[in-house]
Amino acid sequence: PGVAFKNVVWLDRETEPVARPVRCIAVGSTGLRASESSDFTRNAYVFCGADKGDGGVDGDGVTPLFSAHALKDVEVIALDGITHA
């Protein structure tokens, strides 16, 4: 993941896992592919860890789906056509 997701890496570390006393759900969206989007969206996806030339990355226009679902061992939900607000 990109620099913005160092906290996810910390939570997912192999040693001393963090207990999650509450239900965790990671929600992301699809519908705005990098190849069909503005510079803002492409750069936001790269900031979140996407490869700069990967036009197939899909997300909500700010966060790519793979980043929204980066937290391990949680329920994930993918919504289609929802944009980042």
TORDRENMI-423568 format. One line per 2 residues: number of its first residue (from 1); their letters; for each residue z, x, y of N, C-alpha, C. Coordinates in steps of 0.2 Angstrom, whole numbers. Layout:
// TORDRENMI-423568
NUM	a	Z,X,Y,Z,X,Y,Z,X,Y | ...
***
This chain:
// TORDRENMI-423568
1	pg	0,4,-6,0,0,0,0,4,6 | -2,1,12,-2,5,18,5,6,21
3	va	5,9,27,11,11,30,16,5,31 | 13,-1,33,16,-7,34,20,-9,28
5	fk	19,-7,22,22,-10,16,26,-5,13 | 29,0,16,34,5,13,40,1,11
7	nv	42,-4,14,48,-8,12,46,-11,5 | 40,-13,4,39,-16,-3,39,-11,-8
9	vw	37,-5,-7,37,1,-11,45,2,-13 | 49,2,-7,56,3,-8,59,-2,-13
11	ld	57,-8,-12,60,-13,-16,58,-13,-23 | 52,-10,-24,49,-10,-31,51,-3,-35
13	re	55,1,-32,56,8,-35,59,7,-42 | 57,11,-46,59,11,-53,67,12,-54
15	te	70,16,-50,77,18,-50,81,13,-46 | 87,10,-49,91,6,-46,88,0,-43
17	pv	85,-4,-47,81,-10,-44,86,-15,-40 | 83,-18,-35,87,-22,-31,87,-29,-34
19	ar	94,-31,-35,94,-38,-37,92,-43,-32 | 88,-48,-35,86,-53,-30,90,-60,-32
21	pv	95,-61,-28,99,-67,-30,95,-74,-28 | 90,-73,-25,86,-79,-23,79,-79,-26
23	rc	76,-85,-26,69,-85,-29,64,-82,-24 | 60,-78,-26,55,-75,-22,48,-77,-23
25	ia	44,-79,-18,37,-81,-19,33,-77,-14 | 28,-74,-17,23,-71,-12,17,-75,-11
27	vg	16,-77,-5,10,-82,-4,5,-78,0 | -1,-79,-2,-7,-76,2,-13,-80,2
29	st	-18,-78,5,-24,-83,6,-30,-79,5 | -35,-82,3,-42,-80,2,-47,-84,7
31	gl	-53,-81,8,-58,-85,12,-61,-80,18 | -58,-75,19,-61,-70,24,-62,-63,22
33	ra	-68,-62,19,-69,-56,16,-71,-51,22 | -69,-45,20,-70,-39,25,-77,-39,27
35	se	-82,-39,23,-89,-38,24,-91,-43,29 | -88,-49,29,-91,-55,33,-86,-56,39
37	ss	-82,-51,41,-77,-52,46,-77,-47,52 | -73,-49,57,-73,-45,63,-70,-38,62
39	df	-71,-33,67,-68,-27,67,-60,-28,66 | -57,-33,70,-50,-34,69,-48,-35,62
41	tr	-51,-39,58,-50,-41,52,-50,-35,47 | -56,-31,48,-57,-26,43,-52,-20,45
43	na	-50,-19,51,-45,-14,52,-38,-16,50 | -37,-23,51,-30,-25,48,-30,-24,41
45	yv	-35,-25,37,-35,-25,30,-34,-17,28 | -38,-13,32,-37,-5,31,-29,-3,32
47	fc	-27,-6,37,-20,-5,39,-15,-7,33 | -17,-12,30,-13,-14,24,-14,-11,18
49	ga	-19,-6,18,-20,-2,12,-27,-2,9 | -31,-6,11,-38,-7,9,-42,-1,10
51	dk	-47,0,6,-52,6,7,-56,4,13 | -58,8,18,-62,6,24,-69,4,22
53	gd	-72,6,17,-78,4,15,-79,-2,10 | -73,-5,8,-73,-10,3,-74,-17,6
55	gg	-80,-19,7,-81,-26,10,-79,-32,6 | -77,-31,-1,-75,-36,-5,-68,-38,-4
57	vd	-64,-34,0,-57,-36,1,-57,-43,4 | -53,-47,1,-52,-54,3,-45,-56,6
59	gd	-44,-60,11,-37,-61,13,-38,-67,18 | -33,-67,23,-32,-72,28,-34,-70,35
61	gv	-37,-65,35,-40,-62,41,-35,-57,45 | -29,-56,42,-25,-51,44,-22,-47,38
63	tp	-20,-51,33,-17,-48,27,-21,-49,21 | -23,-44,18,-27,-45,12,-23,-48,6
65	lf	-26,-51,2,-22,-55,-4,-18,-50,-8 | -21,-44,-9,-18,-39,-13,-11,-37,-10
67	sa	-11,-36,-3,-5,-34,0,0,-40,0 | -2,-46,1,2,-52,1,6,-53,-6
69	ha	2,-50,-11,5,-51,-18,8,-44,-20 | 10,-40,-16,12,-33,-18,19,-33,-21
71	lk	23,-37,-19,30,-37,-22,30,-39,-29 | 32,-34,-34,32,-35,-41,37,-40,-43
73	dv	36,-43,-49,40,-48,-52,43,-54,-48 | 38,-56,-44,39,-63,-41,34,-67,-42
75	ev	35,-74,-41,30,-79,-42,25,-78,-36 | 18,-78,-38,13,-78,-33,9,-84,-32
77	ia	7,-85,-26,3,-91,-24,-3,-89,-20 | -9,-91,-22,-15,-89,-18,-18,-96,-16
79	ld	-18,-96,-9,-21,-102,-6,-28,-100,-3 | -33,-105,-4,-40,-103,-2,-41,-106,5
81	gi	-44,-102,9,-46,-105,16,-41,-105,21 | -35,-102,20,-30,-103,25,-30,-96,29
83	th	-30,-97,36,-30,-91,40,-23,-89,42 | -22,-83,44,-16,-80,47,-14,-83,53
85	a	-8,-86,54,-7,-89,61,-1,-85,64
***
